[in-house]
Amino acid sequence: MAITKFRIVQVESGGTKTVDFGSRVINASTAVQGFDMAYSKDHHVRSIKVATSMNGFSESTVTVGATSEMRDDSNNVGKGEVTVLVIAECEA
C-alpha cells in the first residue's frame, strides 16, 4: 500500500535540494508553489521564467531543482528563489 506525502522547500535559482520523506519513495514529482524575484531599482520587466525539476529519487529521498529568471528591456537579469512543492508516493 502506498501513501502520498508532501514537502515544501525553498530553492535558490540554479540550485538543488534533497528532501527526506522517511520511507521508500516509489515515485515523485514537483510543482511551483511560489517564487520571489526583485530588481534593486525600478525596471520594466520583459520576461519571467520559473521552473522546477525532479532530479531523481533514491530510497527515502528526492532531489529537486529550480530556476527563476527575470529580464528587462536592457537585458538586465534578476534571479530569485522558488518555493517547490515536492510530491512523493511512498511505501506505507
PDB file of N, CA, C and O in Angstrom:
ATOM      1  N   MET A   1       0.839  -1.176   0.000  1.00  0.00           N
ATOM      2  CA  MET A   1       0.000   0.000   0.000  1.00  0.00           C
ATOM      3  C   MET A   1       0.891   1.248   0.000  1.00  0.00           C
ATOM      4  O   MET A   1       1.891   1.307   0.715  1.00  0.00           O
ATOM      5  N   ALA A   2       0.518   2.230  -0.800  1.00  0.00           N
ATOM      6  CA  ALA A   2       1.301   3.464  -0.918  1.00  0.00           C
ATOM      7  C   ALA A   2       0.533   4.643  -0.330  1.00  0.00           C
ATOM      8  O   ALA A   2      -0.697   4.668  -0.322  1.00  0.00           O
ATOM      9  N   ILE A   3       1.290   5.616   0.161  1.00  0.00           N
ATOM     10  CA  ILE A   3       0.687   6.855   0.641  1.00  0.00           C
ATOM     11  C   ILE A   3       1.382   8.031  -0.046  1.00  0.00           C
ATOM     12  O   ILE A   3       2.558   7.953  -0.403  1.00  0.00           O
ATOM     13  N   THR A   4       0.637   9.111  -0.222  1.00  0.00           N
ATOM     14  CA  THR A   4       1.188  10.310  -0.841  1.00  0.00           C
ATOM     15  C   THR A   4       1.613  11.280   0.254  1.00  0.00           C
ATOM     16  O   THR A   4       0.855  11.564   1.181  1.00  0.00           O
ATOM     17  N   LYS A   5       2.841  11.781   0.128  1.00  0.00           N
ATOM     18  CA  LYS A   5       3.379  12.743   1.094  1.00  0.00           C
ATOM     19  C   LYS A   5       3.796  14.007   0.359  1.00  0.00           C
ATOM     20  O   LYS A   5       4.140  13.970  -0.822  1.00  0.00           O
ATOM     21  N   PHE A   6       3.760  15.123   1.073  1.00  0.00           N
ATOM     22  CA  PHE A   6       4.100  16.421   0.507  1.00  0.00           C
ATOM     23  C   PHE A   6       5.154  17.102   1.373  1.00  0.00           C
ATOM     24  O   PHE A   6       5.117  16.999   2.600  1.00  0.00           O
ATOM     25  N   ARG A   7       6.088  17.794   0.737  1.00  0.00           N
ATOM     26  CA  ARG A   7       7.071  18.610   1.437  1.00  0.00           C
ATOM     27  C   ARG A   7       7.235  19.909   0.645  1.00  0.00           C
ATOM     28  O   ARG A   7       7.058  19.932  -0.573  1.00  0.00           O
ATOM     29  N   ILE A   8       7.570  20.974   1.345  1.00  0.00           N
ATOM     30  CA  ILE A   8       7.809  22.269   0.709  1.00  0.00           C
ATOM     31  C   ILE A   8       9.243  22.687   1.018  1.00  0.00           C
ATOM     32  O   ILE A   8       9.668  22.667   2.173  1.00  0.00           O
ATOM     33  N   VAL A   9       9.992  23.069  -0.028  1.00  0.00           N
ATOM     34  CA  VAL A   9      11.373  23.525   0.154  1.00  0.00           C
ATOM     35  C   VAL A   9      11.610  24.798  -0.650  1.00  0.00           C
ATOM     36  O   VAL A   9      10.962  25.033  -1.670  1.00  0.00           O
ATOM     37  N   GLN A  10      12.546  25.616  -0.177  1.00  0.00           N
ATOM     38  CA  GLN A  10      12.977  26.821  -0.882  1.00  0.00           C
ATOM     39  C   GLN A  10      14.261  26.487  -1.631  1.00  0.00           C
ATOM     40  O   GLN A  10      15.205  25.952  -1.050  1.00  0.00           O
ATOM     41  N   VAL A  11      14.294  26.806  -2.924  1.00  0.00           N
ATOM     42  CA  VAL A  11      15.469  26.515  -3.744  1.00  0.00           C
ATOM     43  C   VAL A  11      15.907  27.795  -4.451  1.00  0.00           C
ATOM     44  O   VAL A  11      15.116  28.427  -5.151  1.00  0.00           O
ATOM     45  N   GLU A  12      17.169  28.171  -4.265  1.00  0.00           N
ATOM     46  CA  GLU A  12      17.733  29.317  -4.989  1.00  0.00           C
ATOM     47  C   GLU A  12      17.826  28.964  -6.473  1.00  0.00           C
ATOM     48  O   GLU A  12      18.047  27.805  -6.822  1.00  0.00           O
ATOM     49  N   SER A  13      17.662  29.950  -7.340  1.00  0.00           N
ATOM     50  CA  SER A  13      17.721  29.714  -8.778  1.00  0.00           C
ATOM     51  C   SER A  13      19.024  29.022  -9.164  1.00  0.00           C
ATOM     52  O   SER A  13      20.112  29.478  -8.812  1.00  0.00           O
ATOM     53  N   GLY A  14      18.896  27.923  -9.887  1.00  0.00           N
ATOM     54  CA  GLY A  14      20.055  27.147 -10.322  1.00  0.00           C
ATOM     55  C   GLY A  14      20.511  26.119  -9.310  1.00  0.00           C
ATOM     56  O   GLY A  14      21.435  25.354  -9.583  1.00  0.00           O
ATOM     57  N   GLY A  15      19.882  26.085  -8.145  1.00  0.00           N
ATOM     58  CA  GLY A  15      20.296  25.174  -7.081  1.00  0.00           C
ATOM     59  C   GLY A  15      19.451  23.916  -7.000  1.00  0.00           C
ATOM     60  O   GLY A  15      18.490  23.742  -7.750  1.00  0.00           O
ATOM     61  N   THR A  16      19.826  23.049  -6.082  1.00  0.00           N
ATOM     62  CA  THR A  16      19.076  21.823  -5.812  1.00  0.00           C
ATOM     63  C   THR A  16      18.916  21.654  -4.304  1.00  0.00           C
ATOM     64  O   THR A  16      19.664  22.229  -3.513  1.00  0.00           O
ATOM     65  N   LYS A  17      17.930  20.858  -3.931  1.00  0.00           N
ATOM     66  CA  LYS A  17      17.717  20.475  -2.529  1.00  0.00           C
ATOM     67  C   LYS A  17      17.309  19.012  -2.509  1.00  0.00           C
ATOM     68  O   LYS A  17      16.618  18.537  -3.409  1.00  0.00           O
ATOM     69  N   THR A  18      17.743  18.304  -1.476  1.00  0.00           N
ATOM     70  CA  THR A  18      17.345  16.916  -1.272  1.00  0.00           C
ATOM     71  C   THR A  18      16.398  16.865  -0.082  1.00  0.00           C
ATOM     72  O   THR A  18      16.679  17.424   0.978  1.00  0.00           O
ATOM     73  N   VAL A  19      15.268  16.185  -0.275  1.00  0.00           N
ATOM     74  CA  VAL A  19      14.209  16.110   0.728  1.00  0.00           C
ATOM     75  C   VAL A  19      14.058  14.665   1.179  1.00  0.00           C
ATOM     76  O   VAL A  19      13.998  13.762   0.345  1.00  0.00           O
ATOM     77  N   ASP A  20      13.995  14.434   2.486  1.00  0.00           N
ATOM     78  CA  ASP A  20      13.819  13.087   3.041  1.00  0.00           C
ATOM     79  C   ASP A  20      12.359  12.891   3.434  1.00  0.00           C
ATOM     80  O   ASP A  20      11.803  13.683   4.195  1.00  0.00           O
ATOM     81  N   PHE A  21      11.741  11.831   2.912  1.00  0.00           N
ATOM     82  CA  PHE A  21      10.342  11.530   3.203  1.00  0.00           C
ATOM     83  C   PHE A  21      10.170  10.477   4.291  1.00  0.00           C
ATOM     84  O   PHE A  21       9.039  10.201   4.691  1.00  0.00           O
ATOM     85  N   GLY A  22      11.243   9.886   4.780  1.00  0.00           N
ATOM     86  CA  GLY A  22      11.162   8.963   5.905  1.00  0.00           C
ATOM     87  C   GLY A  22      10.735   7.548   5.578  1.00  0.00           C
ATOM     88  O   GLY A  22      10.750   6.688   6.458  1.00  0.00           O
ATOM     89  N   SER A  23      10.354   7.282   4.342  1.00  0.00           N
ATOM     90  CA  SER A  23      10.047   5.920   3.890  1.00  0.00           C
ATOM     91  C   SER A  23      10.377   5.840   2.407  1.00  0.00           C
ATOM     92  O   SER A  23      10.537   6.865   1.745  1.00  0.00           O
ATOM     93  N   ARG A  24      10.480   4.614   1.884  1.00  0.00           N
ATOM     94  CA  ARG A  24      10.928   4.426   0.500  1.00  0.00           C
ATOM     95  C   ARG A  24      10.011   5.130  -0.492  1.00  0.00           C
ATOM     96  O   ARG A  24       8.792   4.964  -0.457  1.00  0.00           O
ATOM     97  N   VAL A  25      10.620   5.924  -1.380  1.00  0.00           N
ATOM     98  CA  VAL A  25       9.885   6.658  -2.407  1.00  0.00           C
ATOM     99  C   VAL A  25       9.696   5.757  -3.624  1.00  0.00           C
ATOM    100  O   VAL A  25      10.649   5.160  -4.123  1.00  0.00           O
ATOM    101  N   ILE A  26       8.453   5.669  -4.093  1.00  0.00           N
ATOM    102  CA  ILE A  26       8.107   4.871  -5.273  1.00  0.00           C
ATOM    103  C   ILE A  26       8.094   5.752  -6.525  1.00  0.00           C
ATOM    104  O   ILE A  26       8.537   5.332  -7.594  1.00  0.00           O
ATOM    105  N   ASN A  27       7.585   6.966  -6.381  1.00  0.00           N
ATOM    106  CA  ASN A  27       7.505   7.911  -7.493  1.00  0.00           C
ATOM    107  C   ASN A  27       7.456   9.325  -6.911  1.00  0.00           C
ATOM    108  O   ASN A  27       7.056   9.510  -5.761  1.00  0.00           O
ATOM    109  N   ALA A  28       7.857  10.314  -7.697  1.00  0.00           N
ATOM    110  CA  ALA A  28       7.861  11.688  -7.187  1.00  0.00           C
ATOM    111  C   ALA A  28       7.682  12.682  -8.322  1.00  0.00           C
ATOM    112  O   ALA A  28       7.938  12.382  -9.489  1.00  0.00           O
ATOM    113  N   SER A  29       7.235  13.877  -7.946  1.00  0.00           N
ATOM    114  CA  SER A  29       7.068  14.964  -8.898  1.00  0.00           C
ATOM    115  C   SER A  29       7.198  16.292  -8.154  1.00  0.00           C
ATOM    116  O   SER A  29       7.231  16.325  -6.924  1.00  0.00           O
ATOM    117  N   THR A  30       7.271  17.391  -8.921  1.00  0.00           N
ATOM    118  CA  THR A  30       7.395  18.718  -8.315  1.00  0.00           C
ATOM    119  C   THR A  30       6.394  19.677  -8.931  1.00  0.00           C
ATOM    120  O   THR A  30       5.871  19.440 -10.021  1.00  0.00           O
ATOM    121  N   ALA A  31       6.136  20.762  -8.217  1.00  0.00           N
ATOM    122  CA  ALA A  31       5.290  21.845  -8.720  1.00  0.00           C
ATOM    123  C   ALA A  31       5.794  23.156  -8.123  1.00  0.00           C
ATOM    124  O   ALA A  31       6.354  23.181  -7.027  1.00  0.00           O
ATOM    125  N   VAL A  32       5.586  24.241  -8.864  1.00  0.00           N
ATOM    126  CA  VAL A  32       5.921  25.563  -8.339  1.00  0.00           C
ATOM    127  C   VAL A  32       4.815  25.967  -7.374  1.00  0.00           C
ATOM    128  O   VAL A  32       3.648  26.040  -7.759  1.00  0.00           O
ATOM    129  N   GLN A  33       5.177  26.230  -6.125  1.00  0.00           N
ATOM    130  CA  GLN A  33       4.193  26.734  -5.171  1.00  0.00           C
ATOM    131  C   GLN A  33       4.252  28.260  -5.106  1.00  0.00           C
ATOM    132  O   GLN A  33       3.250  28.912  -4.812  1.00  0.00           O
ATOM    133  N   GLY A  34       5.415  28.817  -5.376  1.00  0.00           N
ATOM    134  CA  GLY A  34       5.571  30.267  -5.372  1.00  0.00           C
ATOM    135  C   GLY A  34       6.979  30.643  -5.772  1.00  0.00           C
ATOM    136  O   GLY A  34       7.842  29.778  -5.922  1.00  0.00           O
ATOM    137  N   PHE A  35       7.217  31.943  -5.947  1.00  0.00           N
ATOM    138  CA  PHE A  35       8.564  32.408  -6.257  1.00  0.00           C
ATOM    139  C   PHE A  35       8.713  33.850  -5.823  1.00  0.00           C
ATOM    140  O   PHE A  35       7.727  34.566  -5.649  1.00  0.00           O
ATOM    141  N   ASP A  36       9.962  34.270  -5.648  1.00  0.00           N
ATOM    142  CA  ASP A  36      10.266  35.628  -5.222  1.00  0.00           C
ATOM    143  C   ASP A  36      11.455  36.135  -6.028  1.00  0.00           C
ATOM    144  O   ASP A  36      12.554  35.585  -5.946  1.00  0.00           O
ATOM    145  N   MET A  37      11.225  37.192  -6.808  1.00  0.00           N
ATOM    146  CA  MET A  37      12.288  37.821  -7.589  1.00  0.00           C
ATOM    147  C   MET A  37      12.094  39.323  -7.519  1.00  0.00           C
ATOM    148  O   MET A  37      10.962  39.806  -7.481  1.00  0.00           O
ATOM    149  N   ALA A  38      13.192  40.065  -7.501  1.00  0.00           N
ATOM    150  CA  ALA A  38      13.083  41.524  -7.455  1.00  0.00           C
ATOM    151  C   ALA A  38      14.346  42.166  -8.004  1.00  0.00           C
ATOM    152  O   ALA A  38      15.446  41.635  -7.854  1.00  0.00           O
ATOM    153  N   TYR A  39      14.171  43.316  -8.641  1.00  0.00           N
ATOM    154  CA  TYR A  39      15.298  44.169  -9.005  1.00  0.00           C
ATOM    155  C   TYR A  39      15.523  45.143  -7.855  1.00  0.00           C
ATOM    156  O   TYR A  39      14.598  45.440  -7.098  1.00  0.00           O
ATOM    157  N   SER A  40      16.746  45.635  -7.724  1.00  0.00           N
ATOM    158  CA  SER A  40      17.037  46.583  -6.647  1.00  0.00           C
ATOM    159  C   SER A  40      16.571  47.999  -6.985  1.00  0.00           C
ATOM    160  O   SER A  40      16.463  48.844  -6.097  1.00  0.00           O
ATOM    161  N   LYS A  41      16.293  48.263  -8.272  1.00  0.00           N
ATOM    162  CA  LYS A  41      15.799  49.572  -8.716  1.00  0.00           C
ATOM    163  C   LYS A  41      14.605  49.356  -9.629  1.00  0.00           C
ATOM    164  O   LYS A  41      14.242  48.217  -9.926  1.00  0.00           O
ATOM    165  N   ASP A  42      13.995  50.445 -10.074  1.00  0.00           N
ATOM    166  CA  ASP A  42      12.828  50.390 -10.950  1.00  0.00           C
ATOM    167  C   ASP A  42      13.225  49.857 -12.333  1.00  0.00           C
ATOM    168  O   ASP A  42      14.115  50.412 -12.977  1.00  0.00           O
ATOM    169  N   HIS A  43      12.575  48.795 -12.787  1.00  0.00           N
ATOM    170  CA  HIS A  43      12.805  48.200 -14.109  1.00  0.00           C
ATOM    171  C   HIS A  43      11.460  47.836 -14.727  1.00  0.00           C
ATOM    172  O   HIS A  43      10.509  47.519 -14.013  1.00  0.00           O
ATOM    173  N   HIS A  44      11.384  47.882 -16.053  1.00  0.00           N
ATOM    174  CA  HIS A  44      10.222  47.363 -16.765  1.00  0.00           C
ATOM    175  C   HIS A  44      10.523  45.906 -17.095  1.00  0.00           C
ATOM    176  O   HIS A  44      11.463  45.617 -17.834  1.00  0.00           O
ATOM    177  N   VAL A  45       9.752  45.015 -16.566  1.00  0.00           N
ATOM    178  CA  VAL A  45      10.006  43.583 -16.748  1.00  0.00           C
ATOM    179  C   VAL A  45       9.560  43.165 -18.145  1.00  0.00           C
ATOM    180  O   VAL A  45       8.437  43.450 -18.562  1.00  0.00           O
ATOM    181  N   ARG A  46      10.458  42.482 -18.865  1.00  0.00           N
ATOM    182  CA  ARG A  46      10.144  41.969 -20.194  1.00  0.00           C
ATOM    183  C   ARG A  46       9.708  40.517 -20.130  1.00  0.00           C
ATOM    184  O   ARG A  46       8.754  40.130 -20.806  1.00  0.00           O
ATOM    185  N   SER A  47      10.392  39.702 -19.323  1.00  0.00           N
ATOM    186  CA  SER A  47      10.025  38.283 -19.242  1.00  0.00           C
ATOM    187  C   SER A  47      10.358  37.721 -17.864  1.00  0.00           C
ATOM    188  O   SER A  47      11.287  38.169 -17.192  1.00  0.00           O
ATOM    189  N   ILE A  48       9.578  36.736 -17.472  1.00  0.00           N
ATOM    190  CA  ILE A  48       9.803  35.994 -16.232  1.00  0.00           C
ATOM    191  C   ILE A  48       9.688  34.516 -16.568  1.00  0.00           C
ATOM    192  O   ILE A  48       8.730  34.091 -17.214  1.00  0.00           O
ATOM    193  N   LYS A  49      10.670  33.732 -16.126  1.00  0.00           N
ATOM    194  CA  LYS A  49      10.651  32.279 -16.323  1.00  0.00           C
ATOM    195  C   LYS A  49      10.895  31.608 -14.980  1.00  0.00           C
ATOM    196  O   LYS A  49      11.837  31.953 -14.267  1.00  0.00           O
ATOM    197  N   VAL A  50      10.052  30.659 -14.642  1.00  0.00           N
ATOM    198  CA  VAL A  50      10.188  29.909 -13.393  1.00  0.00           C
ATOM    199  C   VAL A  50       9.932  28.441 -13.706  1.00  0.00           C
ATOM    200  O   VAL A  50       8.971  28.111 -14.401  1.00  0.00           O
ATOM    201  N   ALA A  51      10.790  27.554 -13.192  1.00  0.00           N
ATOM    202  CA  ALA A  51      10.613  26.122 -13.440  1.00  0.00           C
ATOM    203  C   ALA A  51      11.156  25.311 -12.271  1.00  0.00           C
ATOM    204  O   ALA A  51      12.049  25.747 -11.545  1.00  0.00           O
ATOM    205  N   THR A  52      10.590  24.116 -12.110  1.00  0.00           N
ATOM    206  CA  THR A  52      11.117  23.146 -11.150  1.00  0.00           C
ATOM    207  C   THR A  52      11.461  21.868 -11.897  1.00  0.00           C
ATOM    208  O   THR A  52      10.970  21.624 -12.999  1.00  0.00           O
ATOM    209  N   SER A  53      12.307  21.061 -11.283  1.00  0.00           N
ATOM    210  CA  SER A  53      12.645  19.767 -11.871  1.00  0.00           C
ATOM    211  C   SER A  53      12.800  18.734 -10.771  1.00  0.00           C
ATOM    212  O   SER A  53      13.229  19.045  -9.660  1.00  0.00           O
ATOM    213  N   MET A  54      12.451  17.520 -11.094  1.00  0.00           N
ATOM    214  CA  MET A  54      12.666  16.393 -10.187  1.00  0.00           C
ATOM    215  C   MET A  54      13.925  15.724 -10.706  1.00  0.00           C
ATOM    216  O   MET A  54      13.896  15.066 -11.746  1.00  0.00           O
ATOM    217  N   ASN A  55      15.031  15.884  -9.992  1.00  0.00           N
ATOM    218  CA  ASN A  55      16.328  15.417 -10.475  1.00  0.00           C
ATOM    219  C   ASN A  55      16.597  13.953 -10.181  1.00  0.00           C
ATOM    220  O   ASN A  55      17.544  13.380 -10.720  1.00  0.00           O
ATOM    221  N   GLY A  56      15.785  13.340  -9.336  1.00  0.00           N
ATOM    222  CA  GLY A  56      15.943  11.924  -9.045  1.00  0.00           C
ATOM    223  C   GLY A  56      15.500  11.582  -7.639  1.00  0.00           C
ATOM    224  O   GLY A  56      15.352  12.455  -6.784  1.00  0.00           O
ATOM    225  N   PHE A  57      15.290  10.280  -7.413  1.00  0.00           N
ATOM    226  CA  PHE A  57      14.970   9.826  -6.063  1.00  0.00           C
ATOM    227  C   PHE A  57      15.665   8.510  -5.796  1.00  0.00           C
ATOM    228  O   PHE A  57      15.926   7.729  -6.711  1.00  0.00           O
ATOM    229  N   SER A  58      15.963   8.277  -4.525  1.00  0.00           N
ATOM    230  CA  SER A  58      16.657   7.075  -4.098  1.00  0.00           C
ATOM    231  C   SER A  58      16.282   6.796  -2.655  1.00  0.00           C
ATOM    232  O   SER A  58      16.339   7.682  -1.802  1.00  0.00           O
ATOM    233  N   GLU A  59      15.899   5.558  -2.392  1.00  0.00           N
ATOM    234  CA  GLU A  59      15.475   5.173  -1.038  1.00  0.00           C
ATOM    235  C   GLU A  59      14.382   6.123  -0.551  1.00  0.00           C
ATOM    236  O   GLU A  59      13.283   6.124  -1.106  1.00  0.00           O
ATOM    237  N   SER A  60      14.660   6.929   0.472  1.00  0.00           N
ATOM    238  CA  SER A  60      13.632   7.808   1.047  1.00  0.00           C
ATOM    239  C   SER A  60      13.801   9.276   0.660  1.00  0.00           C
ATOM    240  O   SER A  60      13.096  10.136   1.187  1.00  0.00           O
ATOM    241  N   THR A  61      14.731   9.575  -0.257  1.00  0.00           N
ATOM    242  CA  THR A  61      14.990  10.978  -0.596  1.00  0.00           C
ATOM    243  C   THR A  61      14.638  11.311  -2.046  1.00  0.00           C
ATOM    244  O   THR A  61      14.673  10.458  -2.933  1.00  0.00           O
ATOM    245  N   VAL A  62      14.298  12.578  -2.249  1.00  0.00           N
ATOM    246  CA  VAL A  62      14.015  13.122  -3.577  1.00  0.00           C
ATOM    247  C   VAL A  62      14.872  14.375  -3.734  1.00  0.00           C
ATOM    248  O   VAL A  62      14.906  15.223  -2.842  1.00  0.00           O
ATOM    249  N   THR A  63      15.565  14.490  -4.869  1.00  0.00           N
ATOM    250  CA  THR A  63      16.363  15.680  -5.153  1.00  0.00           C
ATOM    251  C   THR A  63      15.650  16.505  -6.216  1.00  0.00           C
ATOM    252  O   THR A  63      15.295  16.002  -7.282  1.00  0.00           O
ATOM    253  N   VAL A  64      15.448  17.789  -5.900  1.00  0.00           N
ATOM    254  CA  VAL A  64      14.723  18.682  -6.798  1.00  0.00           C
ATOM    255  C   VAL A  64      15.594  19.881  -7.145  1.00  0.00           C
ATOM    256  O   VAL A  64      16.519  20.229  -6.411  1.00  0.00           O
ATOM    257  N   GLY A  65      15.284  20.499  -8.267  1.00  0.00           N
ATOM    258  CA  GLY A  65      15.980  21.704  -8.686  1.00  0.00           C
ATOM    259  C   GLY A  65      14.977  22.774  -9.068  1.00  0.00           C
ATOM    260  O   GLY A  65      13.790  22.494  -9.236  1.00  0.00           O
ATOM    261  N   ALA A  66      15.460  24.004  -9.205  1.00  0.00           N
ATOM    262  CA  ALA A  66      14.584  25.104  -9.606  1.00  0.00           C
ATOM    263  C   ALA A  66      15.398  26.198 -10.282  1.00  0.00           C
ATOM    264  O   ALA A  66      16.576  26.397  -9.986  1.00  0.00           O
ATOM    265  N   THR A  67      14.736  26.904 -11.199  1.00  0.00           N
ATOM    266  CA  THR A  67      15.330  28.079 -11.827  1.00  0.00           C
ATOM    267  C   THR A  67      14.294  29.193 -11.857  1.00  0.00           C
ATOM    268  O   THR A  67      13.097  28.945 -12.003  1.00  0.00           O
ATOM    269  N   SER A  68      14.768  30.404 -11.718  1.00  0.00           N
ATOM    270  CA  SER A  68      13.900  31.578 -11.857  1.00  0.00           C
ATOM    271  C   SER A  68      14.740  32.687 -12.475  1.00  0.00           C
ATOM    272  O   SER A  68      15.861  32.955 -12.044  1.00  0.00           O
ATOM    273  N   GLU A  69      14.177  33.320 -13.487  1.00  0.00           N
ATOM    274  CA  GLU A  69      14.916  34.371 -14.180  1.00  0.00           C
ATOM    275  C   GLU A  69      13.954  35.449 -14.646  1.00  0.00           C
ATOM    276  O   GLU A  69      12.850  35.164 -15.111  1.00  0.00           O
ATOM    277  N   MET A  70      14.393  36.682 -14.512  1.00  0.00           N
ATOM    278  CA  MET A  70      13.601  37.829 -14.922  1.00  0.00           C
ATOM    279  C   MET A  70      14.516  38.731 -15.751  1.00  0.00           C
ATOM    280  O   MET A  70      15.669  38.955 -15.383  1.00  0.00           O
ATOM    281  N   ARG A  71      13.998  39.250 -16.874  1.00  0.00           N
ATOM    282  CA  ARG A  71      14.783  40.143 -17.736  1.00  0.00           C
ATOM    283  C   ARG A  71      13.994  41.420 -17.994  1.00  0.00           C
ATOM    284  O   ARG A  71      12.764  41.422 -18.027  1.00  0.00           O
ATOM    285  N   ASP A  72      14.745  42.510 -18.176  1.00  0.00           N
ATOM    286  CA  ASP A  72      14.098  43.757 -18.567  1.00  0.00           C
ATOM    287  C   ASP A  72      14.489  44.090 -20.007  1.00  0.00           C
ATOM    288  O   ASP A  72      15.186  43.312 -20.657  1.00  0.00           O
ATOM    289  N   ASP A  73      14.044  45.241 -20.503  1.00  0.00           N
ATOM    290  CA  ASP A  73      14.315  45.617 -21.895  1.00  0.00           C
ATOM    291  C   ASP A  73      15.785  45.891 -22.178  1.00  0.00           C
ATOM    292  O   ASP A  73      16.190  45.921 -23.340  1.00  0.00           O
ATOM    293  N   SER A  74      16.592  46.092 -21.142  1.00  0.00           N
ATOM    294  CA  SER A  74      18.033  46.299 -21.313  1.00  0.00           C
ATOM    295  C   SER A  74      18.821  45.013 -21.085  1.00  0.00           C
ATOM    296  O   SER A  74      20.049  45.041 -21.000  1.00  0.00           O
ATOM    297  N   ASN A  75      18.123  43.895 -20.987  1.00  0.00           N
ATOM    298  CA  ASN A  75      18.706  42.570 -20.730  1.00  0.00           C
ATOM    299  C   ASN A  75      19.358  42.446 -19.361  1.00  0.00           C
ATOM    300  O   ASN A  75      20.216  41.586 -19.166  1.00  0.00           O
ATOM    301  N   ASN A  76      18.966  43.293 -18.405  1.00  0.00           N
ATOM    302  CA  ASN A  76      19.379  43.086 -17.020  1.00  0.00           C
ATOM    303  C   ASN A  76      18.665  41.842 -16.511  1.00  0.00           C
ATOM    304  O   ASN A  76      17.466  41.669 -16.732  1.00  0.00           O
ATOM    305  N   VAL A  77      19.405  40.981 -15.832  1.00  0.00           N
ATOM    306  CA  VAL A  77      18.846  39.713 -15.365  1.00  0.00           C
ATOM    307  C   VAL A  77      18.716  39.739 -13.850  1.00  0.00           C
ATOM    308  O   VAL A  77      19.641  40.128 -13.137  1.00  0.00           O
ATOM    309  N   GLY A  78      17.558  39.319 -13.377  1.00  0.00           N
ATOM    310  CA  GLY A  78      17.340  39.132 -11.947  1.00  0.00           C
ATOM    311  C   GLY A  78      17.023  37.672 -11.690  1.00  0.00           C
ATOM    312  O   GLY A  78      16.291  37.048 -12.457  1.00  0.00           O
ATOM    313  N   LYS A  79      17.562  37.132 -10.626  1.00  0.00           N
ATOM    314  CA  LYS A  79      17.282  35.747 -10.257  1.00  0.00           C
ATOM    315  C   LYS A  79      16.718  35.745  -8.859  1.00  0.00           C
ATOM    316  O   LYS A  79      16.882  36.714  -8.118  1.00  0.00           O
ATOM    317  N   GLY A  80      16.055  34.668  -8.491  1.00  0.00           N
ATOM    318  CA  GLY A  80      15.427  34.643  -7.180  1.00  0.00           C
ATOM    319  C   GLY A  80      15.364  33.259  -6.584  1.00  0.00           C
ATOM    320  O   GLY A  80      16.227  32.412  -6.814  1.00  0.00           O
ATOM    321  N   GLU A  81      14.326  33.057  -5.819  1.00  0.00           N
ATOM    322  CA  GLU A  81      14.128  31.826  -5.072  1.00  0.00           C
ATOM    323  C   GLU A  81      12.770  31.248  -5.446  1.00  0.00           C
ATOM    324  O   GLU A  81      11.808  31.987  -5.661  1.00  0.00           O
ATOM    325  N   VAL A  82      12.698  29.923  -5.523  1.00  0.00           N
ATOM    326  CA  VAL A  82      11.457  29.243  -5.871  1.00  0.00           C
ATOM    327  C   VAL A  82      11.017  28.385  -4.688  1.00  0.00           C
ATOM    328  O   VAL A  82      11.817  27.655  -4.103  1.00  0.00           O
ATOM    329  N   THR A  83       9.735  28.484  -4.346  1.00  0.00           N
ATOM    330  CA  THR A  83       9.146  27.597  -3.348  1.00  0.00           C
ATOM    331  C   THR A  83       8.622  26.382  -4.104  1.00  0.00           C
ATOM    332  O   THR A  83       7.709  26.495  -4.921  1.00  0.00           O
ATOM    333  N   VAL A  84       9.208  25.216  -3.824  1.00  0.00           N
ATOM    334  CA  VAL A  84       8.901  23.996  -4.567  1.00  0.00           C
ATOM    335  C   VAL A  84       8.051  23.065  -3.704  1.00  0.00           C
ATOM    336  O   VAL A  84       8.396  22.771  -2.559  1.00  0.00           O
ATOM    337  N   LEU A  85       6.943  22.612  -4.267  1.00  0.00           N
ATOM    338  CA  LEU A  85       6.124  21.582  -3.641  1.00  0.00           C
ATOM    339  C   LEU A  85       6.613  20.243  -4.177  1.00  0.00           C
ATOM    340  O   LEU A  85       6.565  19.999  -5.382  1.00  0.00           O
ATOM    341  N   VAL A  86       7.082  19.381  -3.290  1.00  0.00           N
ATOM    342  CA  VAL A  86       7.574  18.056  -3.672  1.00  0.00           C
ATOM    343  C   VAL A  86       6.512  17.041  -3.264  1.00  0.00           C
ATOM    344  O   VAL A  86       6.102  16.987  -2.104  1.00  0.00           O
ATOM    345  N   ILE A  87       6.076  16.241  -4.226  1.00  0.00           N
ATOM    346  CA  ILE A  87       5.031  15.247  -4.010  1.00  0.00           C
ATOM    347  C   ILE A  87       5.655  13.878  -4.209  1.00  0.00           C
ATOM    348  O   ILE A  87       6.272  13.618  -5.242  1.00  0.00           O
ATOM    349  N   ALA A  88       5.499  13.003  -3.227  1.00  0.00           N
ATOM    350  CA  ALA A  88       6.103  11.670  -3.331  1.00  0.00           C
ATOM    351  C   ALA A  88       5.091  10.593  -2.963  1.00  0.00           C
ATOM    352  O   ALA A  88       4.357  10.707  -1.982  1.00  0.00           O
ATOM    353  N   GLU A  89       5.076   9.550  -3.775  1.00  0.00           N
ATOM    354  CA  GLU A  89       4.316   8.342  -3.455  1.00  0.00           C
ATOM    355  C   GLU A  89       5.294   7.432  -2.713  1.00  0.00           C
ATOM    356  O   GLU A  89       6.330   7.049  -3.257  1.00  0.00           O
ATOM    357  N   CYS A  90       4.961   7.091  -1.475  1.00  0.00           N
ATOM    358  CA  CYS A  90       5.878   6.348  -0.609  1.00  0.00           C
ATOM    359  C   CYS A  90       5.241   5.051  -0.123  1.00  0.00           C
ATOM    360  O   CYS A  90       4.018   4.919  -0.070  1.00  0.00           O
ATOM    361  N   GLU A  91       6.103   4.098   0.231  1.00  0.00           N
ATOM    362  CA  GLU A  91       5.610   2.888   0.875  1.00  0.00           C
ATOM    363  C   GLU A  91       5.062   3.259   2.244  1.00  0.00           C
ATOM    364  O   GLU A  91       5.609   4.111   2.943  1.00  0.00           O
ATOM    365  N   ALA A  92       3.975   2.602   2.608  1.00  0.00           N
ATOM    366  CA  ALA A  92       3.348   2.888   3.916  1.00  0.00           C
ATOM    367  C   ALA A  92       4.165   2.316   5.047  1.00  0.00           C
ATOM    368  O   ALA A  92       3.793   2.458   6.212  1.00  0.00           O
TER     369      ALA A  92
END
